[in-house]
Amino acid sequence: MVQTVPRSLTLVSQTPSITVIVPYHNEQENLEYLLGQLVAQTLQPREVILVNSSSTDASSSLIDEWISRHQKQAVFKNLNASTKTPGGSKSAGVVIAKGDLLAFMDCGLSFPLDWLERQFNVMTSRGADWVSGVCLTTGVNLVDKSAIAHTYGYQSARPVIPSSLVRRSVFDRIGLFKDLRAGYDAEWARLASRAGLRRLVNTDVVVQYRGVNFAATVRGVFLKSLRYARPSAGRSDTIVPFLYIVGALVATVGATFSLFVIPFGLVTYGTARATIAWHKSRELRFFLVSPRRMLILVSVGAVMDVGKLLGFAIGVFIRHIQRRVPLI
């Protein structure tokens, strides 16, 4: 169950045992800012675990150097677990965390300096099992804004795992995040809801990307969509990958037998893509004021779908054909 709470209370009646878990992958440009925000928290955690998600840059060594210079009241740890996904990295941090309360944050985000204090006050005053803040998505250019309109929603504030404070007992009850690049958070939240665990959304805690929200180039949109979709072919709890593949095959066959299907299909597809963006976004007038913006909005959505389709197809091939695993 999910509830939205009013303005946070301003009291901390006890000293909590909080572990902050932050995965990172090639984040050397954002680490100093992130660590500075954590050190400046009005409610200091007992422990901060930074989990290296197979970085290939100097991120890990920079963290080691920073820890040697700044280790203070909180215990900072740099965990090189060779994980490859956000879900797997967060779970690796949960396994070794010592805190009774587990907080999650991501690199590349800005967040309030009283983030932990606000979430702890709401949790203790309202008896929640976990409390989340919201992520406000804006984008840095037209491609990025279009991409988030189709995914997170343009100018939308949605509950997210980064900013969340979770009781350890929640993980004991429903298990860890799945080792996935995308979708692990929504799936875990569904499990928590089905278990009757109480989640509160504190809209007073807002996190934002410091730079690119999704991808700033068409090529980046395509590659990210492909990379995120590929693992989905191995999930037995969703038919979305196969719907993409079947839809593409049906459209190809239809266009082959009748040229009239092509313009009708393009209009239908563009309308559907714009409708999805409208449904997810809080503010879509930014795109409606210009035909060029609408064209780019729909085109970016098409690039995302092509990337997803190819990613799904590659995932199906690897899982079901190359490894000769029976279809789910």
KOLROKE-224219 format. One record per residue (C-alpha): residue number from 1; z negated, y, x; residue in one letter. Coordinates in steps of 0.02 Angstrom, whole numbers, plus 50000, padded with zeros to 5 digits. Example, Ala and Ser with C-alpha at 12.3 -4.5 7.8 and 13.67 -1.06 7.14 Angstrom:
KOLROKE-224219
<resi: 1; zz: 49610; yy: 49775; xx: 50615; resn: A>
<resi: 2; zz: 49643; yy: 49947; xx: 50684; resn: S>
***
This chain:
KOLROKE-224219
<resi: 1; zz: 50000; yy: 50000; xx: 50000; resn: M>
<resi: 2; zz: 50043; yy: 50175; xx: 50062; resn: V>
<resi: 3; zz: 49957; yy: 50336; xx: 50013; resn: Q>
<resi: 4; zz: 49983; yy: 50515; xx: 50069; resn: T>
<resi: 5; zz: 49827; yy: 50612; xx: 50116; resn: V>
<resi: 6; zz: 49791; yy: 50798; xx: 50106; resn: P>
<resi: 7; zz: 49745; yy: 50908; xx: 50254; resn: R>
<resi: 8; zz: 49644; yy: 50817; xx: 50386; resn: S>
<resi: 9; zz: 49457; yy: 50839; xx: 50394; resn: L>
<resi: 10; zz: 49386; yy: 50916; xx: 50551; resn: T>
<resi: 11; zz: 49243; yy: 50803; xx: 50600; resn: L>
<resi: 12; zz: 49214; yy: 50661; xx: 50720; resn: V>
<resi: 13; zz: 49050; yy: 50578; xx: 50674; resn: S>
<resi: 14; zz: 49054; yy: 50447; xx: 50812; resn: Q>
<resi: 15; zz: 49139; yy: 50409; xx: 50976; resn: T>
<resi: 16; zz: 49276; yy: 50284; xx: 50939; resn: P>
<resi: 17; zz: 49346; yy: 50153; xx: 51057; resn: S>
<resi: 18; zz: 49532; yy: 50196; xx: 51054; resn: I>
<resi: 19; zz: 49672; yy: 50122; xx: 51158; resn: T>
<resi: 20; zz: 49835; yy: 50219; xx: 51161; resn: V>
<resi: 21; zz: 49991; yy: 50112; xx: 51191; resn: I>
<resi: 22; zz: 50153; yy: 50193; xx: 51249; resn: V>
<resi: 23; zz: 50311; yy: 50095; xx: 51293; resn: P>
<resi: 24; zz: 50436; yy: 50176; xx: 51410; resn: Y>
<resi: 25; zz: 50613; yy: 50142; xx: 51472; resn: H>
<resi: 26; zz: 50693; yy: 50259; xx: 51598; resn: N>
<resi: 27; zz: 50587; yy: 50406; xx: 51544; resn: E>
<resi: 28; zz: 50555; yy: 50492; xx: 51710; resn: Q>
<resi: 29; zz: 50603; yy: 50661; xx: 51638; resn: E>
<resi: 30; zz: 50478; yy: 50649; xx: 51494; resn: N>
<resi: 31; zz: 50328; yy: 50565; xx: 51576; resn: L>
<resi: 32; zz: 50241; yy: 50719; xx: 51645; resn: E>
<resi: 33; zz: 50248; yy: 50803; xx: 51474; resn: Y>
<resi: 34; zz: 50188; yy: 50646; xx: 51384; resn: L>
<resi: 35; zz: 50041; yy: 50617; xx: 51502; resn: L>
<resi: 36; zz: 49992; yy: 50799; xx: 51493; resn: G>
<resi: 37; zz: 49984; yy: 50789; xx: 51303; resn: Q>
<resi: 38; zz: 49875; yy: 50633; xx: 51312; resn: L>
<resi: 39; zz: 49754; yy: 50710; xx: 51437; resn: V>
<resi: 40; zz: 49738; yy: 50865; xx: 51326; resn: A>
<resi: 41; zz: 49690; yy: 50770; xx: 51168; resn: Q>
<resi: 42; zz: 49537; yy: 50842; xx: 51081; resn: T>
<resi: 43; zz: 49477; yy: 50664; xx: 51052; resn: L>
<resi: 44; zz: 49499; yy: 50569; xx: 51214; resn: Q>
<resi: 45; zz: 49547; yy: 50384; xx: 51210; resn: P>
<resi: 46; zz: 49447; yy: 50258; xx: 51310; resn: R>
<resi: 47; zz: 49608; yy: 50179; xx: 51375; resn: E>
<resi: 48; zz: 49794; yy: 50220; xx: 51390; resn: V>
<resi: 49; zz: 49917; yy: 50079; xx: 51421; resn: I>
<resi: 50; zz: 50094; yy: 50126; xx: 51473; resn: L>
<resi: 51; zz: 50211; yy: 49977; xx: 51455; resn: V>
<resi: 52; zz: 50366; yy: 49969; xx: 51563; resn: N>
<resi: 53; zz: 50513; yy: 49908; xx: 51458; resn: S>
<resi: 54; zz: 50622; yy: 49854; xx: 51605; resn: S>
<resi: 55; zz: 50653; yy: 50029; xx: 51672; resn: S>
<resi: 56; zz: 50784; yy: 50046; xx: 51807; resn: T>
<resi: 57; zz: 50738; yy: 50223; xx: 51862; resn: D>
<resi: 58; zz: 50583; yy: 50289; xx: 51950; resn: A>
<resi: 59; zz: 50474; yy: 50293; xx: 51792; resn: S>
<resi: 60; zz: 50352; yy: 50157; xx: 51846; resn: S>
<resi: 61; zz: 50321; yy: 50229; xx: 52019; resn: S>
<resi: 62; zz: 50299; yy: 50404; xx: 51946; resn: L>
<resi: 63; zz: 50167; yy: 50337; xx: 51828; resn: I>
<resi: 64; zz: 50077; yy: 50249; xx: 51969; resn: D>
<resi: 65; zz: 50076; yy: 50411; xx: 52068; resn: E>
<resi: 66; zz: 50016; yy: 50512; xx: 51919; resn: W>
<resi: 67; zz: 49875; yy: 50389; xx: 51884; resn: I>
<resi: 68; zz: 49814; yy: 50399; xx: 52064; resn: S>
<resi: 69; zz: 49805; yy: 50589; xx: 52050; resn: R>
<resi: 70; zz: 49740; yy: 50611; xx: 51872; resn: H>
<resi: 71; zz: 49631; yy: 50463; xx: 51827; resn: Q>
<resi: 72; zz: 49488; yy: 50541; xx: 51731; resn: K>
<resi: 73; zz: 49380; yy: 50490; xx: 51584; resn: Q>
<resi: 74; zz: 49515; yy: 50384; xx: 51505; resn: A>
<resi: 75; zz: 49573; yy: 50227; xx: 51596; resn: V>
<resi: 76; zz: 49762; yy: 50236; xx: 51623; resn: F>
<resi: 77; zz: 49855; yy: 50074; xx: 51654; resn: K>
<resi: 78; zz: 50036; yy: 50044; xx: 51700; resn: N>
<resi: 79; zz: 50088; yy: 49874; xx: 51630; resn: L>
<resi: 80; zz: 50248; yy: 49803; xx: 51705; resn: N>
<resi: 81; zz: 50274; yy: 49663; xx: 51580; resn: A>
<resi: 82; zz: 50465; yy: 49648; xx: 51597; resn: S>
<resi: 83; zz: 50483; yy: 49675; xx: 51409; resn: T>
<resi: 84; zz: 50652; yy: 49733; xx: 51345; resn: K>
<resi: 85; zz: 50622; yy: 49801; xx: 51169; resn: T>
<resi: 86; zz: 50505; yy: 49930; xx: 51090; resn: P>
<resi: 87; zz: 50429; yy: 49796; xx: 50979; resn: G>
<resi: 88; zz: 50396; yy: 49677; xx: 51123; resn: G>
<resi: 89; zz: 50326; yy: 49817; xx: 51232; resn: S>
<resi: 90; zz: 50204; yy: 49878; xx: 51100; resn: K>
<resi: 91; zz: 50146; yy: 49699; xx: 51072; resn: S>
<resi: 92; zz: 50119; yy: 49673; xx: 51258; resn: A>
<resi: 93; zz: 50004; yy: 49823; xx: 51256; resn: G>
<resi: 94; zz: 49910; yy: 49758; xx: 51104; resn: V>
<resi: 95; zz: 49875; yy: 49592; xx: 51191; resn: V>
<resi: 96; zz: 49779; yy: 49672; xx: 51336; resn: I>
<resi: 97; zz: 49705; yy: 49821; xx: 51242; resn: A>
<resi: 98; zz: 49515; yy: 49833; xx: 51240; resn: K>
<resi: 99; zz: 49494; yy: 49962; xx: 51103; resn: G>
<resi: 100; zz: 49437; yy: 49928; xx: 50926; resn: D>
<resi: 101; zz: 49568; yy: 50053; xx: 50868; resn: L>
<resi: 102; zz: 49747; yy: 50051; xx: 50933; resn: L>
<resi: 103; zz: 49854; yy: 50208; xx: 50935; resn: A>
<resi: 104; zz: 50041; yy: 50211; xx: 50967; resn: F>
<resi: 105; zz: 50152; yy: 50347; xx: 51038; resn: M>
<resi: 106; zz: 50328; yy: 50353; xx: 51113; resn: D>
<resi: 107; zz: 50398; yy: 50447; xx: 51261; resn: C>
<resi: 108; zz: 50512; yy: 50592; xx: 51220; resn: G>
<resi: 109; zz: 50406; yy: 50649; xx: 51073; resn: L>
<resi: 110; zz: 50301; yy: 50805; xx: 51054; resn: S>
<resi: 111; zz: 50141; yy: 50782; xx: 50955; resn: F>
<resi: 112; zz: 49984; yy: 50883; xx: 50909; resn: P>
<resi: 113; zz: 49847; yy: 50894; xx: 51039; resn: L>
<resi: 114; zz: 49723; yy: 50843; xx: 50903; resn: D>
<resi: 115; zz: 49830; yy: 50696; xx: 50846; resn: W>
<resi: 116; zz: 49699; yy: 50562; xx: 50882; resn: L>
<resi: 117; zz: 49558; yy: 50665; xx: 50808; resn: E>
<resi: 118; zz: 49652; yy: 50697; xx: 50646; resn: R>
<resi: 119; zz: 49700; yy: 50514; xx: 50624; resn: Q>
<resi: 120; zz: 49525; yy: 50452; xx: 50664; resn: F>
<resi: 121; zz: 49446; yy: 50574; xx: 50540; resn: N>
<resi: 122; zz: 49564; yy: 50519; xx: 50401; resn: V>
<resi: 123; zz: 49537; yy: 50334; xx: 50440; resn: M>
<resi: 124; zz: 49347; yy: 50344; xx: 50439; resn: T>
<resi: 125; zz: 49332; yy: 50463; xx: 50291; resn: S>
<resi: 126; zz: 49456; yy: 50368; xx: 50181; resn: R>
<resi: 127; zz: 49422; yy: 50190; xx: 50238; resn: G>
<resi: 128; zz: 49602; yy: 50154; xx: 50287; resn: A>
<resi: 129; zz: 49660; yy: 50003; xx: 50386; resn: D>
<resi: 130; zz: 49788; yy: 50111; xx: 50473; resn: W>
<resi: 131; zz: 49848; yy: 50290; xx: 50470; resn: V>
<resi: 132; zz: 50021; yy: 50355; xx: 50514; resn: S>
<resi: 133; zz: 50092; yy: 50527; xx: 50543; resn: G>
<resi: 134; zz: 50271; yy: 50578; xx: 50508; resn: V>
<resi: 135; zz: 50422; yy: 50609; xx: 50619; resn: C>
<resi: 136; zz: 50528; yy: 50762; xx: 50580; resn: L>
<resi: 137; zz: 50709; yy: 50733; xx: 50629; resn: T>
<resi: 138; zz: 50827; yy: 50878; xx: 50663; resn: T>
<resi: 139; zz: 50956; yy: 50834; xx: 50797; resn: G>
<resi: 140; zz: 51025; yy: 50935; xx: 50943; resn: V>
<resi: 141; zz: 51209; yy: 50948; xx: 50892; resn: N>
<resi: 142; zz: 51324; yy: 50904; xx: 50748; resn: L>
<resi: 143; zz: 51350; yy: 50723; xx: 50803; resn: V>
<resi: 144; zz: 51163; yy: 50696; xx: 50824; resn: D>
<resi: 145; zz: 51126; yy: 50779; xx: 50656; resn: K>
<resi: 146; zz: 51257; yy: 50670; xx: 50571; resn: S>
<resi: 147; zz: 51187; yy: 50511; xx: 50650; resn: A>
<resi: 148; zz: 51010; yy: 50546; xx: 50593; resn: I>
<resi: 149; zz: 51073; yy: 50592; xx: 50419; resn: A>
<resi: 150; zz: 51135; yy: 50412; xx: 50404; resn: H>
<resi: 151; zz: 50980; yy: 50333; xx: 50482; resn: T>
<resi: 152; zz: 50816; yy: 50429; xx: 50481; resn: Y>
<resi: 153; zz: 50875; yy: 50567; xx: 50365; resn: G>
<resi: 154; zz: 50916; yy: 50745; xx: 50417; resn: Y>
<resi: 155; zz: 50765; yy: 50861; xx: 50410; resn: Q>
<resi: 156; zz: 50663; yy: 50716; xx: 50339; resn: S>
<resi: 157; zz: 50482; yy: 50681; xx: 50379; resn: A>
<resi: 158; zz: 50458; yy: 50492; xx: 50375; resn: R>
<resi: 159; zz: 50306; yy: 50386; xx: 50419; resn: P>
<resi: 160; zz: 50322; yy: 50306; xx: 50591; resn: V>
<resi: 161; zz: 50227; yy: 50189; xx: 50706; resn: I>
<resi: 162; zz: 50219; yy: 50320; xx: 50845; resn: P>
<resi: 163; zz: 50075; yy: 50432; xx: 50785; resn: S>
<resi: 164; zz: 49988; yy: 50284; xx: 50700; resn: S>
<resi: 165; zz: 49807; yy: 50231; xx: 50725; resn: L>
<resi: 166; zz: 49777; yy: 50049; xx: 50679; resn: V>
<resi: 167; zz: 49621; yy: 49942; xx: 50670; resn: R>
<resi: 168; zz: 49632; yy: 49792; xx: 50786; resn: R>
<resi: 169; zz: 49587; yy: 49681; xx: 50638; resn: S>
<resi: 170; zz: 49758; yy: 49720; xx: 50563; resn: V>
<resi: 171; zz: 49844; yy: 49632; xx: 50709; resn: F>
<resi: 172; zz: 49721; yy: 49489; xx: 50700; resn: D>
<resi: 173; zz: 49771; yy: 49465; xx: 50519; resn: R>
<resi: 174; zz: 49960; yy: 49486; xx: 50518; resn: I>
<resi: 175; zz: 50009; yy: 49463; xx: 50700; resn: G>
<resi: 176; zz: 50103; yy: 49567; xx: 50828; resn: L>
<resi: 177; zz: 50264; yy: 49667; xx: 50815; resn: F>
<resi: 178; zz: 50420; yy: 49560; xx: 50832; resn: K>
<resi: 179; zz: 50517; yy: 49571; xx: 50994; resn: D>
<resi: 180; zz: 50657; yy: 49678; xx: 50920; resn: L>
<resi: 181; zz: 50741; yy: 49841; xx: 50968; resn: R>
<resi: 182; zz: 50755; yy: 49901; xx: 50789; resn: A>
<resi: 183; zz: 50675; yy: 49852; xx: 50625; resn: G>
<resi: 184; zz: 50514; yy: 49783; xx: 50701; resn: Y>
<resi: 185; zz: 50414; yy: 49929; xx: 50630; resn: D>
<resi: 186; zz: 50477; yy: 49915; xx: 50451; resn: A>
<resi: 187; zz: 50454; yy: 49726; xx: 50451; resn: E>
<resi: 188; zz: 50276; yy: 49740; xx: 50518; resn: W>
<resi: 189; zz: 50234; yy: 49874; xx: 50389; resn: A>
<resi: 190; zz: 50298; yy: 49760; xx: 50250; resn: R>
<resi: 191; zz: 50187; yy: 49619; xx: 50311; resn: L>
<resi: 192; zz: 50037; yy: 49736; xx: 50312; resn: A>
<resi: 193; zz: 50075; yy: 49793; xx: 50135; resn: S>
<resi: 194; zz: 50094; yy: 49614; xx: 50072; resn: R>
<resi: 195; zz: 49926; yy: 49572; xx: 50149; resn: A>
<resi: 196; zz: 49846; yy: 49711; xx: 50046; resn: G>
<resi: 197; zz: 49805; yy: 49819; xx: 50197; resn: L>
<resi: 198; zz: 49784; yy: 50003; xx: 50160; resn: R>
<resi: 199; zz: 49899; yy: 50125; xx: 50250; resn: R>
<resi: 200; zz: 49878; yy: 50313; xx: 50235; resn: L>
<resi: 201; zz: 50013; yy: 50437; xx: 50284; resn: V>
<resi: 202; zz: 49941; yy: 50596; xx: 50358; resn: N>
<resi: 203; zz: 50078; yy: 50726; xx: 50338; resn: T>
<resi: 204; zz: 49972; yy: 50846; xx: 50439; resn: D>
<resi: 205; zz: 50017; yy: 50749; xx: 50597; resn: V>
<resi: 206; zz: 50199; yy: 50784; xx: 50639; resn: V>
<resi: 207; zz: 50292; yy: 50715; xx: 50790; resn: V>
<resi: 208; zz: 50465; yy: 50773; xx: 50844; resn: Q>
<resi: 209; zz: 50595; yy: 50722; xx: 50971; resn: Y>
<resi: 210; zz: 50599; yy: 50842; xx: 51117; resn: R>
<resi: 211; zz: 50786; yy: 50816; xx: 51138; resn: G>
<resi: 212; zz: 50917; yy: 50699; xx: 51065; resn: V>
<resi: 213; zz: 50858; yy: 50612; xx: 50906; resn: N>
<resi: 214; zz: 50987; yy: 50471; xx: 50896; resn: F>
<resi: 215; zz: 51138; yy: 50507; xx: 51006; resn: A>
<resi: 216; zz: 51228; yy: 50667; xx: 51055; resn: A>
<resi: 217; zz: 51403; yy: 50593; xx: 51077; resn: T>
<resi: 218; zz: 51515; yy: 50481; xx: 50973; resn: V>
<resi: 219; zz: 51516; yy: 50354; xx: 51113; resn: R>
<resi: 220; zz: 51326; yy: 50358; xx: 51117; resn: G>
<resi: 221; zz: 51319; yy: 50329; xx: 50928; resn: V>
<resi: 222; zz: 51434; yy: 50179; xx: 50944; resn: F>
<resi: 223; zz: 51341; yy: 50099; xx: 51089; resn: L>
<resi: 224; zz: 51169; yy: 50125; xx: 51014; resn: K>
<resi: 225; zz: 51225; yy: 50054; xx: 50846; resn: S>
<resi: 226; zz: 51300; yy: 49902; xx: 50933; resn: L>
<resi: 227; zz: 51144; yy: 49875; xx: 51040; resn: R>
<resi: 228; zz: 51024; yy: 49890; xx: 50893; resn: Y>
<resi: 229; zz: 51127; yy: 49778; xx: 50777; resn: A>
<resi: 230; zz: 51154; yy: 49634; xx: 50897; resn: R>
<resi: 231; zz: 50979; yy: 49554; xx: 50882; resn: P>
<resi: 232; zz: 50985; yy: 49564; xx: 50692; resn: S>
<resi: 233; zz: 51104; yy: 49415; xx: 50686; resn: A>
<resi: 234; zz: 50958; yy: 49305; xx: 50736; resn: G>
<resi: 235; zz: 50845; yy: 49356; xx: 50593; resn: R>
<resi: 236; zz: 50828; yy: 49236; xx: 50447; resn: S>
<resi: 237; zz: 50748; yy: 49366; xx: 50332; resn: D>
<resi: 238; zz: 50902; yy: 49475; xx: 50308; resn: T>
<resi: 239; zz: 51081; yy: 49448; xx: 50252; resn: I>
<resi: 240; zz: 51138; yy: 49623; xx: 50302; resn: V>
<resi: 241; zz: 51233; yy: 49567; xx: 50459; resn: P>
<resi: 242; zz: 51335; yy: 49442; xx: 50362; resn: F>
<resi: 243; zz: 51369; yy: 49568; xx: 50223; resn: L>
<resi: 244; zz: 51444; yy: 49685; xx: 50354; resn: Y>
<resi: 245; zz: 51555; yy: 49547; xx: 50421; resn: I>
<resi: 246; zz: 51610; yy: 49484; xx: 50249; resn: V>
<resi: 247; zz: 51643; yy: 49663; xx: 50191; resn: G>
<resi: 248; zz: 51755; yy: 49695; xx: 50341; resn: A>
<resi: 249; zz: 51852; yy: 49534; xx: 50311; resn: L>
<resi: 250; zz: 51877; yy: 49573; xx: 50125; resn: V>
<resi: 251; zz: 51936; yy: 49750; xx: 50166; resn: A>
<resi: 252; zz: 52058; yy: 49683; xx: 50296; resn: T>
<resi: 253; zz: 52130; yy: 49553; xx: 50178; resn: V>
<resi: 254; zz: 52145; yy: 49681; xx: 50037; resn: G>
<resi: 255; zz: 52236; yy: 49806; xx: 50147; resn: A>
<resi: 256; zz: 52353; yy: 49669; xx: 50208; resn: T>
<resi: 257; zz: 52412; yy: 49626; xx: 50033; resn: F>
<resi: 258; zz: 52421; yy: 49802; xx: 49963; resn: S>
<resi: 259; zz: 52445; yy: 49969; xx: 50051; resn: L>
<resi: 260; zz: 52371; yy: 50056; xx: 49898; resn: F>
<resi: 261; zz: 52203; yy: 49980; xx: 49941; resn: V>
<resi: 262; zz: 52192; yy: 50083; xx: 50102; resn: I>
<resi: 263; zz: 52178; yy: 50261; xx: 50029; resn: P>
<resi: 264; zz: 52069; yy: 50198; xx: 49886; resn: F>
<resi: 265; zz: 51957; yy: 50107; xx: 50009; resn: G>
<resi: 266; zz: 51943; yy: 50259; xx: 50124; resn: L>
<resi: 267; zz: 51893; yy: 50374; xx: 49980; resn: V>
<resi: 268; zz: 51767; yy: 50247; xx: 49916; resn: T>
<resi: 269; zz: 51695; yy: 50218; xx: 50088; resn: Y>
<resi: 270; zz: 51680; yy: 50405; xx: 50126; resn: G>
<resi: 271; zz: 51593; yy: 50435; xx: 49960; resn: T>
<resi: 272; zz: 51472; yy: 50292; xx: 49990; resn: A>
<resi: 273; zz: 51431; yy: 50353; xx: 50166; resn: R>
<resi: 274; zz: 51399; yy: 50531; xx: 50105; resn: A>
<resi: 275; zz: 51290; yy: 50463; xx: 49964; resn: T>
<resi: 276; zz: 51184; yy: 50363; xx: 50087; resn: I>
<resi: 277; zz: 51159; yy: 50518; xx: 50195; resn: A>
<resi: 278; zz: 51115; yy: 50620; xx: 50040; resn: W>
<resi: 279; zz: 50987; yy: 50490; xx: 49986; resn: H>
<resi: 280; zz: 50901; yy: 50483; xx: 50156; resn: K>
<resi: 281; zz: 50906; yy: 50668; xx: 50201; resn: S>
<resi: 282; zz: 50793; yy: 50804; xx: 50138; resn: R>
<resi: 283; zz: 50920; yy: 50940; xx: 50175; resn: E>
<resi: 284; zz: 51106; yy: 50901; xx: 50165; resn: L>
<resi: 285; zz: 51170; yy: 51075; xx: 50124; resn: R>
<resi: 286; zz: 51196; yy: 51099; xx: 50311; resn: F>
<resi: 287; zz: 51344; yy: 50979; xx: 50297; resn: F>
<resi: 288; zz: 51408; yy: 51035; xx: 50126; resn: L>
<resi: 289; zz: 51446; yy: 51213; xx: 50180; resn: V>
<resi: 290; zz: 51591; yy: 51157; xx: 50290; resn: S>
<resi: 291; zz: 51731; yy: 51029; xx: 50267; resn: P>
<resi: 292; zz: 51727; yy: 51002; xx: 50456; resn: R>
<resi: 293; zz: 51543; yy: 50957; xx: 50451; resn: R>
<resi: 294; zz: 51571; yy: 50837; xx: 50306; resn: M>
<resi: 295; zz: 51716; yy: 50756; xx: 50399; resn: L>
<resi: 296; zz: 51609; yy: 50732; xx: 50554; resn: I>
<resi: 297; zz: 51464; yy: 50667; xx: 50448; resn: L>
<resi: 298; zz: 51573; yy: 50531; xx: 50371; resn: V>
<resi: 299; zz: 51662; yy: 50494; xx: 50536; resn: S>
<resi: 300; zz: 51498; yy: 50469; xx: 50628; resn: V>
<resi: 301; zz: 51443; yy: 50353; xx: 50489; resn: G>
<resi: 302; zz: 51603; yy: 50254; xx: 50513; resn: A>
<resi: 303; zz: 51575; yy: 50243; xx: 50701; resn: V>
<resi: 304; zz: 51399; yy: 50179; xx: 50668; resn: M>
<resi: 305; zz: 51465; yy: 50045; xx: 50549; resn: D>
<resi: 306; zz: 51597; yy: 49988; xx: 50674; resn: V>
<resi: 307; zz: 51463; yy: 49977; xx: 50807; resn: G>
<resi: 308; zz: 51348; yy: 49879; xx: 50691; resn: K>
<resi: 309; zz: 51489; yy: 49763; xx: 50640; resn: L>
<resi: 310; zz: 51535; yy: 49724; xx: 50819; resn: L>
<resi: 311; zz: 51352; yy: 49705; xx: 50867; resn: G>
<resi: 312; zz: 51321; yy: 49585; xx: 50724; resn: F>
<resi: 313; zz: 51477; yy: 49486; xx: 50768; resn: A>
<resi: 314; zz: 51424; yy: 49472; xx: 50950; resn: I>
<resi: 315; zz: 51250; yy: 49419; xx: 50895; resn: G>
<resi: 316; zz: 51319; yy: 49286; xx: 50779; resn: V>
<resi: 317; zz: 51433; yy: 49220; xx: 50916; resn: F>
<resi: 318; zz: 51293; yy: 49209; xx: 51044; resn: I>
<resi: 319; zz: 51167; yy: 49133; xx: 50927; resn: R>
<resi: 320; zz: 51270; yy: 49017; xx: 50818; resn: H>
<resi: 321; zz: 51424; yy: 48975; xx: 50920; resn: I>
<resi: 322; zz: 51389; yy: 48996; xx: 51104; resn: Q>
<resi: 323; zz: 51217; yy: 48915; xx: 51091; resn: R>
<resi: 324; zz: 51274; yy: 48797; xx: 50954; resn: R>
<resi: 325; zz: 51127; yy: 48839; xx: 50842; resn: V>
<resi: 326; zz: 51153; yy: 48795; xx: 50657; resn: P>
<resi: 327; zz: 51186; yy: 48943; xx: 50542; resn: L>
<resi: 328; zz: 51030; yy: 49008; xx: 50453; resn: I>
***
